[in-house]
């Protein structure tokens, strides 16, 4: 009962969440600082699926604001 266009949107969101779960976040200084590699393919896939800017997502995944 769900339109095909809505199904594709749902699949895109689910795929993005699964890629986000595969990100490798490196902790530094006893967990006070972290970083995500700019070449992480899961981050690239996540950003392209949701249409968000790669550098912004990389930044905000590692900052508490």
Predicted model as a PDB file, atoms N, CA, C, CB and O in Angstrom, pLDDT in the B-factor column:
MODEL        1                                                                  
ATOM      1  N   UNK A   1       0.793  -1.205   0.000  1.00 86.00           N  
ATOM      2  CA  UNK A   1       0.000   0.000   0.000  1.00 86.00           C  
ATOM      3  C   UNK A   1       0.835   1.269   0.000  1.00 86.00           C  
ATOM      4  CB  UNK A   1      -0.902  -0.001   1.173  1.00 86.00           C  
ATOM      5  O   UNK A   1       0.278   2.365   0.061  1.00 86.00           O  
ATOM      6  N   UNK A   2       2.162   1.152  -0.067  1.00 88.00           N  
ATOM      7  CA  UNK A   2       3.019   2.338  -0.064  1.00 88.00           C  
ATOM      8  C   UNK A   2       3.463   2.604  -1.499  1.00 88.00           C  
ATOM      9  CB  UNK A   2       4.259   2.151   0.887  1.00 88.00           C  
ATOM     10  O   UNK A   2       3.887   1.697  -2.215  1.00 88.00           O  
ATOM     11  N   UNK A   3       3.356   3.876  -1.904  1.00 92.00           N  
ATOM     12  CA  UNK A   3       3.754   4.245  -3.267  1.00 92.00           C  
ATOM     13  C   UNK A   3       5.215   3.908  -3.505  1.00 92.00           C  
ATOM     14  CB  UNK A   3       3.510   5.744  -3.520  1.00 92.00           C  
ATOM     15  O   UNK A   3       6.027   3.927  -2.579  1.00 92.00           O  
ATOM     16  N   UNK A   4       5.544   3.601  -4.752  1.00 92.00           N  
ATOM     17  CA  UNK A   4       6.910   3.221  -5.099  1.00 92.00           C  
ATOM     18  C   UNK A   4       7.904   4.342  -4.795  1.00 92.00           C  
ATOM     19  CB  UNK A   4       6.989   2.842  -6.573  1.00 92.00           C  
ATOM     20  O   UNK A   4       9.023   4.071  -4.360  1.00 92.00           O  
ATOM     21  N   UNK A   5       7.511   5.586  -5.018  1.00 88.00           N  
ATOM     22  CA  UNK A   5       8.418   6.708  -4.741  1.00 88.00           C  
ATOM     23  C   UNK A   5       8.706   6.811  -3.237  1.00 88.00           C  
ATOM     24  CB  UNK A   5       7.811   8.038  -5.264  1.00 88.00           C  
ATOM     25  O   UNK A   5       9.825   7.130  -2.835  1.00 88.00           O  
ATOM     26  N   UNK A   6       7.693   6.539  -2.414  1.00 95.00           N  
ATOM     27  CA  UNK A   6       7.897   6.561  -0.963  1.00 95.00           C  
ATOM     28  C   UNK A   6       8.752   5.380  -0.519  1.00 95.00           C  
ATOM     29  CB  UNK A   6       6.546   6.543  -0.228  1.00 95.00           C  
ATOM     30  O   UNK A   6       9.558   5.505   0.404  1.00 95.00           O  
ATOM     31  N   UNK A   7       8.580   4.242  -1.168  1.00 95.00           N  
ATOM     32  CA  UNK A   7       9.395   3.072  -0.844  1.00 95.00           C  
ATOM     33  C   UNK A   7      10.868   3.369  -1.084  1.00 95.00           C  
ATOM     34  CB  UNK A   7       8.955   1.855  -1.675  1.00 95.00           C  
ATOM     35  O   UNK A   7      11.715   3.026  -0.260  1.00 95.00           O  
ATOM     36  N   UNK A   8      11.173   4.000  -2.200  1.00 94.00           N  
ATOM     37  CA  UNK A   8      12.565   4.314  -2.514  1.00 94.00           C  
ATOM     38  C   UNK A   8      13.153   5.288  -1.491  1.00 94.00           C  
ATOM     39  CB  UNK A   8      12.672   4.904  -3.927  1.00 94.00           C  
ATOM     40  O   UNK A   8      14.323   5.169  -1.125  1.00 94.00           O  
ATOM     41  N   UNK A   9      12.361   6.235  -1.035  1.00 94.00           N  
ATOM     42  CA  UNK A   9      12.817   7.174  -0.011  1.00 94.00           C  
ATOM     43  C   UNK A   9      13.098   6.435   1.291  1.00 94.00           C  
ATOM     44  CB  UNK A   9      11.771   8.284   0.217  1.00 94.00           C  
ATOM     45  O   UNK A   9      14.109   6.689   1.947  1.00 94.00           O  
ATOM     46  N   UNK A  10      12.219   5.533   1.660  1.00 95.00           N  
ATOM     47  CA  UNK A  10      12.407   4.742   2.878  1.00 95.00           C  
ATOM     48  C   UNK A  10      13.661   3.882   2.760  1.00 95.00           C  
ATOM     49  CB  UNK A  10      11.170   3.855   3.150  1.00 95.00           C  
ATOM     50  O   UNK A  10      14.453   3.812   3.699  1.00 95.00           O  
ATOM     51  N   UNK A  11      13.848   3.227   1.617  1.00 96.00           N  
ATOM     52  CA  UNK A  11      15.039   2.398   1.413  1.00 96.00           C  
ATOM     53  C   UNK A  11      16.315   3.237   1.476  1.00 96.00           C  
ATOM     54  CB  UNK A  11      14.956   1.670   0.065  1.00 96.00           C  
ATOM     55  O   UNK A  11      17.329   2.789   2.012  1.00 96.00           O  
ATOM     56  N   UNK A  12      16.265   4.450   0.930  1.00 96.00           N  
ATOM     57  CA  UNK A  12      17.431   5.336   0.940  1.00 96.00           C  
ATOM     58  C   UNK A  12      17.797   5.713   2.379  1.00 96.00           C  
ATOM     59  CB  UNK A  12      17.155   6.611   0.102  1.00 96.00           C  
ATOM     60  O   UNK A  12      18.975   5.727   2.737  1.00 96.00           O  
ATOM     61  N   UNK A  13      16.800   6.014   3.192  1.00 96.00           N  
ATOM     62  CA  UNK A  13      17.044   6.380   4.594  1.00 96.00           C  
ATOM     63  C   UNK A  13      17.599   5.188   5.369  1.00 96.00           C  
ATOM     64  CB  UNK A  13      15.742   6.889   5.260  1.00 96.00           C  
ATOM     65  O   UNK A  13      18.544   5.337   6.143  1.00 96.00           O  
ATOM     66  N   UNK A  14      17.024   4.019   5.167  1.00 97.00           N  
ATOM     67  CA  UNK A  14      17.513   2.823   5.851  1.00 97.00           C  
ATOM     68  C   UNK A  14      18.948   2.506   5.445  1.00 97.00           C  
ATOM     69  CB  UNK A  14      16.605   1.626   5.550  1.00 97.00           C  
ATOM     70  O   UNK A  14      19.777   2.180   6.295  1.00 97.00           O  
ATOM     71  N   UNK A  15      19.242   2.600   4.155  1.00 97.00           N  
ATOM     72  CA  UNK A  15      20.609   2.348   3.680  1.00 97.00           C  
ATOM     73  C   UNK A  15      21.587   3.350   4.294  1.00 97.00           C  
ATOM     74  CB  UNK A  15      20.669   2.424   2.136  1.00 97.00           C  
ATOM     75  O   UNK A  15      22.698   2.977   4.672  1.00 97.00           O  
ATOM     76  N   UNK A  16      21.183   4.613   4.397  1.00 96.00           N  
ATOM     77  CA  UNK A  16      22.048   5.634   4.993  1.00 96.00           C  
ATOM     78  C   UNK A  16      22.325   5.315   6.457  1.00 96.00           C  
ATOM     79  CB  UNK A  16      21.407   7.027   4.866  1.00 96.00           C  
ATOM     80  O   UNK A  16      23.461   5.447   6.912  1.00 96.00           O  
ATOM     81  N   UNK A  17      21.311   4.902   7.194  1.00 96.00           N  
ATOM     82  CA  UNK A  17      21.485   4.554   8.608  1.00 96.00           C  
ATOM     83  C   UNK A  17      22.438   3.366   8.752  1.00 96.00           C  
ATOM     84  CB  UNK A  17      20.121   4.228   9.260  1.00 96.00           C  
ATOM     85  O   UNK A  17      23.277   3.350   9.652  1.00 96.00           O  
ATOM     86  N   UNK A  18      22.309   2.380   7.873  1.00 97.00           N  
ATOM     87  CA  UNK A  18      23.209   1.228   7.924  1.00 97.00           C  
ATOM     88  C   UNK A  18      24.652   1.636   7.629  1.00 97.00           C  
ATOM     89  CB  UNK A  18      22.753   0.157   6.929  1.00 97.00           C  
ATOM     90  O   UNK A  18      25.576   1.127   8.263  1.00 97.00           O  
ATOM     91  N   UNK A  19      24.856   2.543   6.682  1.00 95.00           N  
ATOM     92  CA  UNK A  19      26.212   3.036   6.402  1.00 95.00           C  
ATOM     93  C   UNK A  19      26.754   3.824   7.591  1.00 95.00           C  
ATOM     94  CB  UNK A  19      26.220   3.917   5.133  1.00 95.00           C  
ATOM     95  O   UNK A  19      27.936   3.721   7.918  1.00 95.00           O  
ATOM     96  N   UNK A  20      25.905   4.603   8.233  1.00 92.00           N  
ATOM     97  CA  UNK A  20      26.331   5.377   9.401  1.00 92.00           C  
ATOM     98  C   UNK A  20      26.821   4.440  10.507  1.00 92.00           C  
ATOM     99  CB  UNK A  20      25.171   6.263   9.920  1.00 92.00           C  
ATOM    100  O   UNK A  20      27.772   4.759  11.221  1.00 92.00           O  
ATOM    101  N   UNK A  21      26.172   3.291  10.641  1.00 92.00           N  
ATOM    102  CA  UNK A  21      26.599   2.313  11.639  1.00 92.00           C  
ATOM    103  C   UNK A  21      27.937   1.678  11.329  1.00 92.00           C  
ATOM    104  CB  UNK A  21      25.572   1.247  11.769  1.00 92.00           C  
ATOM    105  O   UNK A  21      28.563   1.108  12.222  1.00 92.00           O  
ATOM    106  N   UNK A  22      28.391   1.757  10.099  1.00 92.00           N  
ATOM    107  CA  UNK A  22      29.673   1.173   9.700  1.00 92.00           C  
ATOM    108  C   UNK A  22      30.829   2.172   9.710  1.00 92.00           C  
ATOM    109  CB  UNK A  22      29.548   0.578   8.330  1.00 92.00           C  
ATOM    110  O   UNK A  22      31.963   1.809   9.394  1.00 92.00           O  
ATOM    111  N   UNK A  23      30.554   3.417  10.068  1.00 91.00           N  
ATOM    112  CA  UNK A  23      31.615   4.428  10.119  1.00 91.00           C  
ATOM    113  C   UNK A  23      32.661   4.061  11.157  1.00 91.00           C  
ATOM    114  CB  UNK A  23      31.029   5.810  10.431  1.00 91.00           C  
ATOM    115  O   UNK A  23      32.334   3.529  12.218  1.00 91.00           O  
ATOM    116  N   UNK A  24      33.914   4.343  10.851  1.00 89.00           N  
ATOM    117  CA  UNK A  24      34.991   4.136  11.813  1.00 89.00           C  
ATOM    118  C   UNK A  24      35.344   5.494  12.412  1.00 89.00           C  
ATOM    119  CB  UNK A  24      36.246   3.462  11.141  1.00 89.00           C  
ATOM    120  O   UNK A  24      35.929   6.354  11.753  1.00 89.00           O  
ATOM    121  N   UNK A  25      34.976   5.659  13.668  1.00 85.00           N  
ATOM    122  CA  UNK A  25      35.267   6.901  14.383  1.00 85.00           C  
ATOM    123  C   UNK A  25      36.434   6.616  15.318  1.00 85.00           C  
ATOM    124  CB  UNK A  25      34.006   7.433  15.176  1.00 85.00           C  
ATOM    125  O   UNK A  25      36.344   5.744  16.182  1.00 85.00           O  
ATOM    126  N   UNK A  26      37.529   7.353  15.145  1.00 84.00           N  
ATOM    127  CA  UNK A  26      38.713   7.150  15.963  1.00 84.00           C  
ATOM    128  C   UNK A  26      38.683   8.103  17.157  1.00 84.00           C  
ATOM    129  CB  UNK A  26      39.999   7.358  15.127  1.00 84.00           C  
ATOM    130  O   UNK A  26      38.589   9.320  16.997  1.00 84.00           O  
ATOM    131  N   UNK A  27      38.763   7.530  18.341  1.00 81.00           N  
ATOM    132  CA  UNK A  27      38.812   8.334  19.560  1.00 81.00           C  
ATOM    133  C   UNK A  27      40.249   8.683  19.911  1.00 81.00           C  
ATOM    134  CB  UNK A  27      38.145   7.593  20.725  1.00 81.00           C  
ATOM    135  O   UNK A  27      41.168   7.893  19.696  1.00 81.00           O  
ATOM    136  N   UNK A  28      40.422   9.861  20.449  1.00 79.00           N  
ATOM    137  CA  UNK A  28      41.745  10.331  20.867  1.00 79.00           C  
ATOM    138  C   UNK A  28      41.621  10.990  22.232  1.00 79.00           C  
ATOM    139  CB  UNK A  28      42.351  11.325  19.824  1.00 79.00           C  
ATOM    140  O   UNK A  28      40.539  11.429  22.622  1.00 79.00           O  
ATOM    141  N   UNK A  29      42.711  11.054  22.940  1.00 74.00           N  
ATOM    142  CA  UNK A  29      42.773  11.691  24.268  1.00 74.00           C  
ATOM    143  C   UNK A  29      41.682  11.174  25.204  1.00 74.00           C  
ATOM    144  CB  UNK A  29      42.651  13.211  24.130  1.00 74.00           C  
ATOM    145  O   UNK A  29      40.873  11.954  25.706  1.00 74.00           O  
ATOM    146  N   UNK A  30      41.659   9.894  25.432  1.00 73.00           N  
ATOM    147  CA  UNK A  30      40.702   9.251  26.342  1.00 73.00           C  
ATOM    148  C   UNK A  30      39.253   9.560  25.999  1.00 73.00           C  
ATOM    149  CB  UNK A  30      40.977   9.680  27.760  1.00 73.00           C  
ATOM    150  O   UNK A  30      38.420   9.725  26.890  1.00 73.00           O  
ATOM    151  N   UNK A  31      38.952   9.638  24.707  1.00 65.00           N  
ATOM    152  CA  UNK A  31      37.583   9.845  24.267  1.00 65.00           C  
ATOM    153  C   UNK A  31      37.120  11.283  24.241  1.00 65.00           C  
ATOM    154  CB  UNK A  31      36.691   9.087  25.123  1.00 65.00           C  
ATOM    155  O   UNK A  31      35.957  11.548  23.936  1.00 65.00           O  
ATOM    156  N   UNK A  32      38.000  12.217  24.554  1.00 71.00           N  
ATOM    157  CA  UNK A  32      37.622  13.632  24.545  1.00 71.00           C  
ATOM    158  C   UNK A  32      37.514  14.186  23.125  1.00 71.00           C  
ATOM    159  CB  UNK A  32      38.633  14.448  25.340  1.00 71.00           C  
ATOM    160  O   UNK A  32      36.745  15.114  22.873  1.00 71.00           O  
ATOM    161  N   UNK A  33      38.279  13.620  22.210  1.00 80.00           N  
ATOM    162  CA  UNK A  33      38.311  14.088  20.828  1.00 80.00           C  
ATOM    163  C   UNK A  33      38.140  12.873  19.926  1.00 80.00           C  
ATOM    164  CB  UNK A  33      39.645  14.858  20.505  1.00 80.00           C  
ATOM    165  O   UNK A  33      38.619  11.784  20.242  1.00 80.00           O  
ATOM    166  N   UNK A  34      37.461  13.066  18.812  1.00 83.00           N  
ATOM    167  CA  UNK A  34      37.336  11.973  17.854  1.00 83.00           C  
ATOM    168  C   UNK A  34      37.468  12.531  16.442  1.00 83.00           C  
ATOM    169  CB  UNK A  34      35.982  11.228  18.030  1.00 83.00           C  
ATOM    170  O   UNK A  34      37.410  13.741  16.221  1.00 83.00           O  
ATOM    171  N   UNK A  35      37.646  11.614  15.493  1.00 84.00           N  
ATOM    172  CA  UNK A  35      37.746  12.028  14.098  1.00 84.00           C  
ATOM    173  C   UNK A  35      37.225  10.919  13.203  1.00 84.00           C  
ATOM    174  CB  UNK A  35      39.202  12.386  13.729  1.00 84.00           C  
ATOM    175  O   UNK A  35      37.212   9.743  13.568  1.00 84.00           O  
ATOM    176  N   UNK A  36      36.794  11.336  12.012  1.00 86.00           N  
ATOM    177  CA  UNK A  36      36.328  10.410  10.991  1.00 86.00           C  
ATOM    178  C   UNK A  36      37.179  10.671   9.760  1.00 86.00           C  
ATOM    179  CB  UNK A  36      34.784  10.585  10.688  1.00 86.00           C  
ATOM    180  O   UNK A  36      37.364  11.820   9.360  1.00 86.00           O  
ATOM    181  N   UNK A  37      37.692   9.619   9.165  1.00 86.00           N  
ATOM    182  CA  UNK A  37      38.517   9.771   7.972  1.00 86.00           C  
ATOM    183  C   UNK A  37      37.690  10.364   6.831  1.00 86.00           C  
ATOM    184  CB  UNK A  37      39.121   8.414   7.552  1.00 86.00           C  
ATOM    185  O   UNK A  37      36.557   9.944   6.595  1.00 86.00           O  
ATOM    186  N   UNK A  38      38.254  11.329   6.137  1.00 82.00           N  
ATOM    187  CA  UNK A  38      37.538  11.948   5.018  1.00 82.00           C  
ATOM    188  C   UNK A  38      37.410  10.982   3.845  1.00 82.00           C  
ATOM    189  CB  UNK A  38      38.254  13.227   4.568  1.00 82.00           C  
ATOM    190  O   UNK A  38      36.615  11.217   2.935  1.00 82.00           O  
ATOM    191  N   UNK A  39      38.183   9.897   3.857  1.00 87.00           N  
ATOM    192  CA  UNK A  39      38.117   8.917   2.784  1.00 87.00           C  
ATOM    193  C   UNK A  39      37.260   7.706   3.127  1.00 87.00           C  
ATOM    194  CB  UNK A  39      39.496   8.466   2.432  1.00 87.00           C  
ATOM    195  O   UNK A  39      37.239   6.734   2.372  1.00 87.00           O  
ATOM    196  N   UNK A  40      36.555   7.748   4.252  1.00 89.00           N  
ATOM    197  CA  UNK A  40      35.697   6.635   4.657  1.00 89.00           C  
ATOM    198  C   UNK A  40      34.557   6.480   3.652  1.00 89.00           C  
ATOM    199  CB  UNK A  40      35.137   6.857   6.094  1.00 89.00           C  
ATOM    200  O   UNK A  40      33.759   7.399   3.469  1.00 89.00           O  
ATOM    201  N   UNK A  41      34.482   5.328   3.008  1.00 94.00           N  
ATOM    202  CA  UNK A  41      33.471   5.122   1.968  1.00 94.00           C  
ATOM    203  C   UNK A  41      32.052   5.118   2.540  1.00 94.00           C  
ATOM    204  CB  UNK A  41      33.737   3.810   1.235  1.00 94.00           C  
ATOM    205  O   UNK A  41      31.105   5.478   1.841  1.00 94.00           O  
ATOM    206  N   UNK A  42      31.897   4.714   3.798  1.00 94.00           N  
ATOM    207  CA  UNK A  42      30.570   4.703   4.394  1.00 94.00           C  
ATOM    208  C   UNK A  42      30.053   6.121   4.623  1.00 94.00           C  
ATOM    209  CB  UNK A  42      30.590   3.932   5.709  1.00 94.00           C  
ATOM    210  O   UNK A  42      28.862   6.388   4.460  1.00 94.00           O  
ATOM    211  N   UNK A  43      30.949   7.023   4.999  1.00 94.00           N  
ATOM    212  CA  UNK A  43      30.560   8.425   5.150  1.00 94.00           C  
ATOM    213  C   UNK A  43      30.162   9.008   3.796  1.00 94.00           C  
ATOM    214  CB  UNK A  43      31.713   9.249   5.775  1.00 94.00           C  
ATOM    215  O   UNK A  43      29.179   9.744   3.701  1.00 94.00           O  
ATOM    216  N   UNK A  44      30.912   8.686   2.762  1.00 94.00           N  
ATOM    217  CA  UNK A  44      30.580   9.170   1.418  1.00 94.00           C  
ATOM    218  C   UNK A  44      29.225   8.652   0.958  1.00 94.00           C  
ATOM    219  CB  UNK A  44      31.660   8.754   0.420  1.00 94.00           C  
ATOM    220  O   UNK A  44      28.420   9.402   0.407  1.00 94.00           O  
ATOM    221  N   UNK A  45      28.977   7.365   1.185  1.00 95.00           N  
ATOM    222  CA  UNK A  45      27.679   6.786   0.808  1.00 95.00           C  
ATOM    223  C   UNK A  45      26.544   7.417   1.597  1.00 95.00           C  
ATOM    224  CB  UNK A  45      27.684   5.270   1.028  1.00 95.00           C  
ATOM    225  O   UNK A  45      25.496   7.736   1.035  1.00 95.00           O  
ATOM    226  N   UNK A  46      26.748   7.598   2.907  1.00 95.00           N  
ATOM    227  CA  UNK A  46      25.741   8.218   3.766  1.00 95.00           C  
ATOM    228  C   UNK A  46      25.374   9.605   3.237  1.00 95.00           C  
ATOM    229  CB  UNK A  46      26.253   8.315   5.223  1.00 95.00           C  
ATOM    230  O   UNK A  46      24.196   9.934   3.096  1.00 95.00           O  
ATOM    231  N   UNK A  47      26.393  10.410   2.946  1.00 95.00           N  
ATOM    232  CA  UNK A  47      26.153  11.780   2.480  1.00 95.00           C  
ATOM    233  C   UNK A  47      25.463  11.811   1.125  1.00 95.00           C  
ATOM    234  CB  UNK A  47      27.465  12.544   2.401  1.00 95.00           C  
ATOM    235  O   UNK A  47      24.573  12.632   0.903  1.00 95.00           O  
ATOM    236  N   UNK A  48      25.858  10.933   0.225  1.00 95.00           N  
ATOM    237  CA  UNK A  48      25.218  10.947  -1.094  1.00 95.00           C  
ATOM    238  C   UNK A  48      23.775  10.450  -1.017  1.00 95.00           C  
ATOM    239  CB  UNK A  48      26.016  10.087  -2.083  1.00 95.00           C  
ATOM    240  O   UNK A  48      22.913  10.950  -1.740  1.00 95.00           O  
ATOM    241  N   UNK A  49      23.503   9.480  -0.158  1.00 95.00           N  
ATOM    242  CA  UNK A  49      22.126   8.977  -0.028  1.00 95.00           C  
ATOM    243  C   UNK A  49      21.182  10.034   0.543  1.00 95.00           C  
ATOM    244  CB  UNK A  49      22.102   7.734   0.860  1.00 95.00           C  
ATOM    245  O   UNK A  49      20.028  10.133   0.126  1.00 95.00           O  
ATOM    246  N   UNK A  50      21.676  10.822   1.500  1.00 94.00           N  
ATOM    247  CA  UNK A  50      20.812  11.820   2.130  1.00 94.00           C  
ATOM    248  C   UNK A  50      20.974  13.219   1.552  1.00 94.00           C  
ATOM    249  CB  UNK A  50      21.084  11.863   3.599  1.00 94.00           C  
ATOM    250  O   UNK A  50      20.215  14.125   1.898  1.00 94.00           O  
ATOM    251  N   UNK A  51      21.959  13.403   0.671  1.00 94.00           N  
ATOM    252  CA  UNK A  51      22.152  14.708   0.049  1.00 94.00           C  
ATOM    253  C   UNK A  51      22.691  15.756   1.004  1.00 94.00           C  
ATOM    254  CB  UNK A  51      20.863  15.187  -0.529  1.00 94.00           C  
ATOM    255  O   UNK A  51      22.317  16.926   0.928  1.00 94.00           O  
ATOM    256  N   UNK A  52      23.574  15.334   1.909  1.00 94.00           N  
ATOM    257  CA  UNK A  52      24.176  16.284   2.840  1.00 94.00           C  
ATOM    258  C   UNK A  52      25.643  16.489   2.470  1.00 94.00           C  
ATOM    259  CB  UNK A  52      24.042  15.787   4.310  1.00 94.00           C  
ATOM    260  O   UNK A  52      26.249  15.651   1.802  1.00 94.00           O  
ATOM    261  N   UNK A  53      26.198  17.602   2.906  1.00 95.00           N  
ATOM    262  CA  UNK A  53      27.570  17.960   2.571  1.00 95.00           C  
ATOM    263  C   UNK A  53      28.555  17.120   3.380  1.00 95.00           C  
ATOM    264  CB  UNK A  53      27.813  19.457   2.819  1.00 95.00           C  
ATOM    265  O   UNK A  53      28.459  17.031   4.604  1.00 95.00           O  
ATOM    266  N   UNK A  54      29.492  16.515   2.681  1.00 91.00           N  
ATOM    267  CA  UNK A  54      30.456  15.584   3.275  1.00 91.00           C  
ATOM    268  C   UNK A  54      31.255  16.233   4.412  1.00 91.00           C  
ATOM    269  CB  UNK A  54      31.413  15.066   2.199  1.00 91.00           C  
ATOM    270  O   UNK A  54      31.341  15.678   5.508  1.00 91.00           O  
ATOM    271  N   UNK A  55      31.828  17.388   4.156  1.00 89.00           N  
ATOM    272  CA  UNK A  55      32.681  18.034   5.166  1.00 89.00           C  
ATOM    273  C   UNK A  55      31.885  18.447   6.401  1.00 89.00           C  
ATOM    274  CB  UNK A  55      33.374  19.261   4.566  1.00 89.00           C  
ATOM    275  O   UNK A  55      32.382  18.344   7.522  1.00 89.00           O  
ATOM    276  N   UNK A  56      30.665  18.908   6.203  1.00 90.00           N  
ATOM    277  CA  UNK A  56      29.829  19.296   7.340  1.00 90.00           C  
ATOM    278  C   UNK A  56      29.467  18.085   8.195  1.00 90.00           C  
ATOM    279  CB  UNK A  56      28.554  19.994   6.852  1.00 90.00           C  
ATOM    280  O   UNK A  56      29.505  18.156   9.423  1.00 90.00           O  
ATOM    281  N   UNK A  57      29.119  16.986   7.554  1.00 90.00           N  
ATOM    282  CA  UNK A  57      28.758  15.789   8.295  1.00 90.00           C  
ATOM    283  C   UNK A  57      29.966  15.244   9.049  1.00 90.00           C  
ATOM    284  CB  UNK A  57      28.191  14.723   7.352  1.00 90.00           C  
ATOM    285  O   UNK A  57      29.847  14.815  10.197  1.00 90.00           O  
ATOM    286  N   UNK A  58      31.123  15.263   8.403  1.00 88.00           N  
ATOM    287  CA  UNK A  58      32.349  14.805   9.053  1.00 88.00           C  
ATOM    288  C   UNK A  58      32.627  15.653  10.297  1.00 88.00           C  
ATOM    289  CB  UNK A  58      33.548  14.870   8.070  1.00 88.00           C  
ATOM    290  O   UNK A  58      33.037  15.124  11.330  1.00 88.00           O  
ATOM    291  N   UNK A  59      32.410  16.936  10.199  1.00 86.00           N  
ATOM    292  CA  UNK A  59      32.637  17.839  11.331  1.00 86.00           C  
ATOM    293  C   UNK A  59      31.637  17.586  12.459  1.00 86.00           C  
ATOM    294  CB  UNK A  59      32.546  19.297  10.873  1.00 86.00           C  
ATOM    295  O   UNK A  59      32.039  17.432  13.612  1.00 86.00           O  
ATOM    296  N   UNK A  60      30.351  17.540  12.145  1.00 87.00           N  
ATOM    297  CA  UNK A  60      29.326  17.471  13.178  1.00 87.00           C  
ATOM    298  C   UNK A  60      29.182  16.092  13.816  1.00 87.00           C  
ATOM    299  CB  UNK A  60      28.017  17.882  12.601  1.00 87.00           C  
ATOM    300  O   UNK A  60      28.584  15.974  14.886  1.00 87.00           O  
ATOM    301  N   UNK A  61      29.711  15.060  13.191  1.00 86.00           N  
ATOM    302  CA  UNK A  61      29.726  13.755  13.850  1.00 86.00           C  
ATOM    303  C   UNK A  61      30.699  13.732  15.023  1.00 86.00           C  
ATOM    304  CB  UNK A  61      30.090  12.663  12.852  1.00 86.00           C  
ATOM    305  O   UNK A  61      30.596  12.886  15.911  1.00 86.00           O  
ATOM    306  N   UNK A  62      31.646  14.669  15.018  1.00 84.00           N  
ATOM    307  CA  UNK A  62      32.708  14.675  16.040  1.00 84.00           C  
ATOM    308  C   UNK A  62      32.653  15.865  16.991  1.00 84.00           C  
ATOM    309  CB  UNK A  62      34.047  14.657  15.370  1.00 84.00           C  
ATOM    310  O   UNK A  62      33.567  16.041  17.797  1.00 84.00           O  
ATOM    311  N   UNK A  63      31.617  16.678  16.922  1.00 81.00           N  
ATOM    312  CA  UNK A  63      31.504  17.828  17.812  1.00 81.00           C  
ATOM    313  C   UNK A  63      30.172  17.790  18.548  1.00 81.00           C  
ATOM    314  CB  UNK A  63      31.648  19.145  17.026  1.00 81.00           C  
ATOM    315  O   UNK A  63      29.144  17.429  17.976  1.00 81.00           O  
ATOM    316  N   UNK A  64      30.204  18.161  19.806  1.00 72.00           N  
ATOM    317  CA  UNK A  64      29.013  18.092  20.661  1.00 72.00           C  
ATOM    318  C   UNK A  64      28.242  19.405  20.673  1.00 72.00           C  
ATOM    319  CB  UNK A  64      29.407  17.718  22.082  1.00 72.00           C  
ATOM    320  O   UNK A  64      28.214  20.067  21.710  1.00 72.00           O  
ATOM    321  N   UNK A  65      27.646  19.793  19.628  1.00 69.00           N  
ATOM    322  CA  UNK A  65      26.885  21.038  19.641  1.00 69.00           C  
ATOM    323  C   UNK A  65      25.641  20.885  18.836  1.00 69.00           C  
ATOM    324  CB  UNK A  65      27.709  22.194  19.112  1.00 69.00           C  
ATOM    325  O   UNK A  65      24.859  21.829  18.723  1.00 69.00           O  
TER     326      UNK A  65                                                      
ENDMDL                                                                          
END                                                                             
